Amino acid sequence: MSIFSEWFTEDEDDIFMGSPKSKFFDVTREASKEVVEDEIDKIIEKLAVLEMIISEDKDENFDINEFIKEYTLENSQKVKAMKKGLYVEFTGEIICRLDS
């Protein structure tokens, strides 16, 4: 699949007229700076914990970035679906805080 056909079909089942990624960034541009910074900090903390879990009991030569790259190549469709789901989740977290 070419880059252009992937771009064209990315949003075909999206009811919000945009990809989860584009909606996330739309919301982050409209939400208050403090809310966005707090939510991004939560995302970074979650990433840190996940990296620590993956690295547990590995030797000193373990390269987490290489591990992630290989895993992504072997599971590209699953990773793509999970990534879209996480964009939706994180967008929802920010939206829920807009009324606060």
Backbone torsions as a table, in degrees:
resi	resn	phi	psi	omega
1	MET	NA	130.2	-179.7
2	SER	-75.7	164.5	178.4
3	ILE	-59.3	-40.2	-176.6
4	PHE	-68.9	-40.0	179.1
5	SER	-70.8	-33.1	175.8
6	GLU	-65.1	-43.4	178.2
7	TRP	-61.3	-41.6	-176.1
8	PHE	-67.0	-38.1	-176.4
9	THR	-93.1	-4.5	-175.6
10	GLU	-55.2	-36.3	-171.6
11	ASP	-106.6	13.3	-169.8
12	GLU	-60.2	-28.8	-179.2
13	ASP	-109.7	17.6	-176.2
14	ASP	-91.5	121.5	-178.8
15	ILE	-78.5	-10.5	-176.8
16	PHE	-99.6	10.3	178.9
17	MET	56.4	55.4	177.4
18	GLY	167.8	158.2	179.7
19	SER	-74.0	160.4	174.9
20	PRO	-55.5	-37.4	179.1
21	LYS	-64.6	-46.5	-178.3
22	SER	-66.7	-36.2	178.3
23	LYS	-67.5	-39.4	177.5
24	PHE	-57.0	-48.9	-178.2
25	PHE	-70.3	-32.1	173.3
26	ASP	-60.1	-47.0	-178.8
27	VAL	-65.7	-41.3	-178.8
28	THR	-65.4	-29.0	178.3
29	ARG	-75.4	-24.4	-177.0
30	GLU	-96.3	-23.9	-178.2
31	ALA	-78.1	163.8	179.2
32	SER	-65.9	149.3	-179.3
33	LYS	-57.1	-41.6	-178.1
34	GLU	-63.5	-42.7	179.9
35	VAL	-64.4	-46.3	-179.3
36	VAL	-62.9	-45.1	178.8
37	GLU	-61.1	-41.4	179.1
38	ASP	-64.4	-43.3	-179.9
39	GLU	-68.7	-38.6	177.1
40	ILE	-66.4	-36.3	175.5
41	ASP	-61.3	-39.4	177.0
42	LYS	-64.2	-38.6	178.7
43	ILE	-64.2	-44.4	179.6
44	ILE	-64.0	-40.2	177.8
45	GLU	-62.6	-43.3	178.2
46	LYS	-61.3	-42.9	177.8
47	LEU	-62.4	-42.4	179.2
48	ALA	-61.1	-44.5	179.6
49	VAL	-63.3	-44.7	-180.0
50	LEU	-62.7	-41.0	177.3
51	GLU	-64.5	-38.6	178.3
52	MET	-65.0	-41.6	179.2
53	ILE	-62.7	-45.8	-179.3
54	ILE	-63.7	-37.2	-175.4
55	SER	-80.7	-12.2	-179.4
56	GLU	-57.3	139.3	176.1
57	ASP	62.4	19.3	175.6
58	LYS	-98.9	155.3	179.3
59	ASP	-77.1	173.6	-174.9
60	GLU	-67.1	-16.2	179.3
61	ASN	-88.8	-1.7	-179.5
62	PHE	-64.3	127.8	179.8
63	ASP	-112.1	103.4	-176.2
64	ILE	-62.7	-35.2	179.4
65	ASN	-65.6	-39.4	176.8
66	GLU	-67.2	-41.6	177.3
67	PHE	-58.4	-45.5	-179.4
68	ILE	-65.4	-42.2	179.6
69	LYS	-60.4	-47.3	179.6
70	GLU	-63.8	-44.1	179.7
71	TYR	-61.1	-41.9	179.5
72	THR	-63.1	-43.1	178.2
73	LEU	-62.3	-41.0	-178.3
74	GLU	-76.2	-21.1	-174.3
75	ASN	-132.2	40.8	-170.3
76	SER	-58.4	-40.6	-178.8
77	GLN	-69.2	-42.0	177.8
78	LYS	-64.2	-42.1	179.9
79	VAL	-64.1	-43.1	179.4
80	LYS	-60.2	-44.4	179.4
81	ALA	-65.8	-42.5	179.0
82	MET	-64.2	-40.8	-179.9
83	LYS	-61.4	-44.0	177.5
84	LYS	-61.7	-42.4	178.8
85	GLY	-62.5	-39.2	178.8
86	LEU	-68.4	-37.9	175.1
87	TYR	-59.6	-42.8	178.8
88	VAL	-63.4	-45.1	179.3
89	GLU	-59.5	-49.2	-177.1
90	PHE	-68.0	-35.6	175.8
91	THR	-63.2	-43.2	178.1
92	GLY	-61.0	-39.4	178.4
93	GLU	-60.8	-42.5	-180.0
94	ILE	-68.9	-44.9	-179.5
95	ILE	-60.4	-41.1	179.7
96	CYS	-61.9	-27.4	-178.4
97	ARG	-89.1	-8.0	-178.6
98	LEU	-64.7	-33.3	-179.4
99	ASP	-80.4	-14.9	-175.8
100	SER	-70.7	NA	NA
